[in-house]
Amino acid sequence: MSEGCEPIVDQARQDRGDGRLREALEGYERAADLARFANDKGKLAYAQRHVADLQRELGHHHAAESAAAVAVALYRQQSGSVSLDLANALRVWALAQESLGQLSEAERSWREARSLYDAVGVLAGVQECDEHIARRPDILEGSLGRAASTPL
């Protein structure tokens, strides 16, 4: 984490684990501000992903979708091994998109997340993506629908 972020993120994790979602959100927002000030895009993406997830859990779906979009964009700008981080950000983005009725956008996010989870061998992520995709009968006609019905 950027200078000063580590204790804030640690406390935010603790707050989230203890069910204090608003306090956790405030912590991750502070961490995002510090990362932004330090121009640390990796830490900013991480904090934004958690802000998005907490906003979603709190029912603030527009804010969640916006924060997740920022996290995804930041992860896409990074070089190196960020596939799992990007998959996790896409997952949060897809959940927010679904809650806003943006089903075509959610489909694209789920498909991309699924591909990344599959590439890094995270079966639980692949299965969650498949479950969301299976909820839309029109998606099942695509190749991913066929893959979803094939044992992994």
C-alpha atoms as one frame of an Amber mdcrd trajectory, in Angstrom:
protein
   0.000   0.000   0.000   1.033   3.605  -0.436   2.545   5.350   2.557  -0.123
   5.582   5.221  -2.583   3.277   3.454  -1.635   0.049   5.182  -3.125   0.777
   8.631  -6.214   2.328   7.047  -6.802  -0.729   4.859  -6.163  -3.052   7.804
  -8.790  -1.204   9.848 -11.216  -1.179   6.904 -10.797  -4.960   6.554 -11.462
  -5.375  10.268 -14.526  -3.125  10.095 -15.880  -5.087   7.155 -15.266  -8.384
   8.893 -17.107  -7.062  11.944 -20.076  -5.960   9.826 -19.333  -2.227  10.106
 -19.777  -1.594   6.402 -20.060   2.197   6.540 -16.849   2.478   8.547 -15.130
   0.070   6.161 -16.314   2.138   3.217 -14.922   5.308   4.790 -11.587   3.558
   5.338 -11.297   2.328   1.782 -12.297   5.777   0.514  -9.492   7.323   2.614
  -7.067   4.718   1.260  -8.180   5.566  -2.289  -7.582   9.268  -1.620  -4.068
   8.554  -0.330  -3.274   6.299  -3.287  -4.614   8.922  -5.697  -2.465  11.606
  -4.035   0.581   9.308  -4.277  -0.292   8.484  -7.910  -0.245   4.777  -7.015
  -2.635   3.342  -9.566  -2.337  -0.227  -8.317  -3.330   0.702  -4.771  -5.999
   3.039  -6.080  -7.502   0.222  -8.166  -7.488  -2.076  -5.115  -9.171   0.521
  -2.902 -11.719   1.421  -5.592 -12.663  -2.238  -6.019 -13.402  -2.486  -2.317
 -15.261   0.838  -2.327 -17.394  -0.523  -5.175 -18.125  -3.768  -3.372 -19.100
  -1.983  -0.165 -21.252   0.543  -2.032 -23.023  -2.398  -3.654 -23.543  -4.153
  -0.317 -24.956  -0.928   1.103 -27.413  -0.684  -1.791 -25.731   2.280  -3.492
 -25.735   0.649  -6.904 -24.931   3.696  -9.052 -21.951   4.570  -6.851 -20.868
   0.921  -6.920 -21.047   0.769 -10.703 -19.028   3.972 -11.024 -16.334   2.886
  -8.547 -16.075  -0.549 -10.159 -15.691   1.008 -13.610 -12.776   3.068 -12.276
 -11.163  -0.021 -10.718 -11.513  -2.012 -13.951 -10.035   0.836 -15.996  -7.090
   1.168 -13.610  -6.400  -2.570 -13.611  -6.494  -2.571 -17.421  -3.779   0.126
 -17.447  -1.394  -1.987 -15.372   1.154  -4.286 -16.852   2.067  -7.570 -15.296
   0.028 -10.211 -13.533  -3.223  -8.544 -12.534  -5.599 -11.092 -14.030  -7.138
 -12.124 -10.710  -7.445  -8.519  -9.552  -9.103  -7.572 -12.837 -11.421 -10.596
 -12.600 -12.448  -9.573  -9.082 -13.108  -5.994 -10.203 -15.127  -7.240 -13.183
 -17.168  -9.422 -10.810 -18.096  -6.424  -8.656 -18.843  -4.389 -11.769 -21.094
  -7.124 -13.154 -23.020  -7.344  -9.876 -23.556  -3.581  -9.877 -24.577  -3.633
 -13.538 -27.097  -6.392 -12.853 -28.606  -4.442  -9.975 -29.062  -1.464 -12.305
 -30.670  -3.593 -15.026 -27.672  -3.185 -17.350 -27.874  -6.813 -18.393 -25.913
  -6.657 -21.651 -23.066  -4.857 -19.894 -23.216  -7.349 -17.029 -23.049 -10.221
 -19.505 -19.839  -8.837 -21.009 -18.341  -8.342 -17.555 -19.291 -11.863 -16.414
 -17.850 -13.378 -19.587 -14.569 -11.547 -19.250 -14.313 -12.314 -15.527 -15.027
 -15.967 -16.247 -12.241 -16.123 -18.810  -9.780 -14.570 -16.366 -10.843 -16.794
 -13.466 -10.474 -19.809 -15.743  -7.008 -18.665 -16.856  -5.769 -18.405 -13.265
  -7.542 -21.571 -12.122 -10.081 -20.058  -9.716 -12.903 -22.575 -10.035 -15.188
 -20.770  -7.564 -14.967 -17.645  -9.723 -15.731 -19.611 -12.890 -18.714 -21.238
 -11.201 -20.118 -17.929  -9.938 -19.827 -16.432 -13.407 -21.525 -19.461 -14.926
 -24.375 -19.181 -12.396 -25.011 -15.552 -13.302 -24.787 -16.221 -17.004 -27.160
 -19.183 -16.681 -29.826 -16.867 -15.243 -30.182 -15.282 -18.672 -31.610 -17.777
 -21.177 -30.566 -15.645 -24.145 -26.922 -15.888 -23.061 -26.998 -19.678 -23.005
 -27.161 -19.766 -26.776 -23.556 -18.506 -26.939 -20.414 -20.562 -26.608 -20.064
 -19.769 -22.911 -23.471 -21.319 -22.319 -22.227 -24.543 -23.856 -19.102 -24.374
 -21.683 -21.237 -23.810 -18.610 -23.006 -27.104 -19.165 -19.727 -28.983 -19.621
 -18.119 -30.344 -16.449 -14.933 -28.473 -15.570
